[in-house]
């Protein structure tokens, strides 16, 4: 709430919220109370902290931003960052996977809650293992063993910028994959290529 109020104080309004803060498997992995990343051997307090940060944090930011976004009308945007379907279902990845499924549901429900206000709610995701501080050591090893390229976080920038633009003013409840964005295409075509069916 303080963050939203300070943003409005500094800039006079609030148009766009990107929910990109999060915690991942590495936080569970680093806990001395974690025996393994299997849900029944993971530190339950860190497990809960991942859910609180990713799911509850996304709710709190959106909850307090929504009134100002509604005031912004057709410029209002909520953009939630999630992950690939296989990551949501991967063995020993339950706090992170569970949290991202919840955010997918938040996107779909909130897009309906905000219907008629002009505010859109969409999801973006990199499209694979991403080079961030919370990618677990085991996740890096698995990616390397399988030959998967570890993506850079900036890969989500083009779909985020497009979703924030006037061109996407009527796009809501959708999901876009950063690695599928093709900068060589016109924006509408690039967006269509990057759009992926919702996972829930």
N, C-alpha and C positions, 0 to 999 in steps of 0.2 A: 504494500500500500504506500509506503514511504517512497519507494522507487518511482511509482506512477505519479504521485503527487509532485515529486521533485522534477520529473521530466516535464510535466505540464507547467510547473512554475517557470522552468528555464526556457521552454520553447513556446508556451502559450496554448498548445494543443497536443493531442496525441493521435496519430494516424495509424501507426503500424506497430504491432508487437510480434517479435520473433522469439518463440519459446525454444531456446537452444541450450540453456543451462542443463547440465545433467551429471549423473554419476553412473559408472559402468562396472563391469565385472572386476576390474582391477581393485576397486575399493573393497570388495568382498575377499578377493584373493590375498590382499595384504594384511588382513586382520589375523592376529595370532590365534583367535578363536575359530578360525576357519580350517577345517581338516581337508576339505576339497570343495570344489564349486558345485557339487551336487547339493540340491536344496536341503537335504537332511543333514549335511555335514558343514553347511555354511554358517557363518556367524549370524544368528537371527537378528541381532541389533543392527548390523550393517545392512543386511537384507532389507529391513524395514526402512533404513535411512535412504537406500536407493529408491524405494517406492515413494517415500516422502519427498525427496528432491525432484524426481522425474515427473511423478503424477500429481502429487499435491502441490508442488511448486508451480507446475504448468497451470493448475486450476487457480491458485491464488493470483498469479500474474494476470491471467485472463479475466478473472472475476473483478479485480480492481481496475483493470484497463477498459473493460467493456463499456461502462457508461461514457467514457471519453471517446471511444471508438464509435459508438452510436452517434455521438454529437458530430463526429467527422463524416457521418453518412457514407456515401459511396467511396470515400477514400479510406474507410476503416478496414483494417486487415489484421487477422490473427494467422500466423504461420507457425505450425508446430513441426518440430524436427523429430522424425522417428527412424526406423531402421528397416532392413529387408525382412521379408517373410521368413526366410530360412534362419535368420538370426533370432527371430522371436521364438522359434521352435527348437533351436539348437540345444543339444545335451549340455547340462551344467551351465546354463545361461538364464536361469529362471528369474532372478530379480530384474535383470535388464530387459529380457524378453517380455516378461509380464508387464513391466512399466510401459513399454512401447506399444503393446496391444491396447493398454488402457488409453494411451494418448491418441491412438487411431480412433477409438470409440469417442473420446472427447471431441475430436475433429468433426466426426459425423453428427453427433448430438448437438454440439454448439452451432454448427452451420444451420441446423434446423431451428434452434432456439433464436438465432439472429436473423432468420428469414424475414424479409420485409424492412429491415433496418438499413440495408445497404452494406453492412459489414460482412465480409467473407471470411471463411475459416478453411484453411487447406493444410495439407501435409507435404513436407519435402523430406527426402532422405538421400544420402550419398549414393547408395546402390552397391555397397560392399564394405569390407573392413576398411576403416578410415584411420589415418595417422593422427590420433589424438592421445593425450596423456592417459586416458582411462581404458585404452585397449589393453586387455590383459596380456601377459607374457605368453600364456597358452594360446590365446587368440592369434597373436602374431605368428607363433610357431605353426598353428593349423593353417593359416593363410599361406605361409611360405611353402609348407608341405604340399598343399593342394595346387600350388602355382598361381593362386589368386594375387592380383596386384592390390597393394594397399593404397587406397585413394587418399588424396589430399583434401582437407576439409573445405577448401575453397570451391570444390566441385558443386556445392549446392548454391553458390552465389547467383548464377544465371537464372535458375527457376525462382529463387527468392525475389530477385529484382523484377522479374516479369510479373509475379503474383502481386507485387507492390504497385505495379503500374496501372494506369487507367485502362489499358487493354484487357486486363484480367478482372475488371470490376464486377463481372457477373459470374465469375468462376468460383464455386464454393463446394465444399465437401469432397474435394478431389485430392489426388496423391500424385506427386511428381518425383522422378528419380534423376538425380543430378548427373550420373554417368551416362544417361541416355539423352541428355540435352545436346543438340547439335548446333553450334554457333553459326554454321554455314547456312542454315535454313532461315527463312523468315520467322519472326518470333512466334506467330501463331502455330506454324508447322513444327517448330522446335518444341513448343509446349505440348503439342499433340503427341509427338514422338516420345517425350519424356513422361507422359501421363500413364499411370499404371492403375489397374483396377484396385479398388479398396480391398483390404485383406480380411475384413470382418463383415 
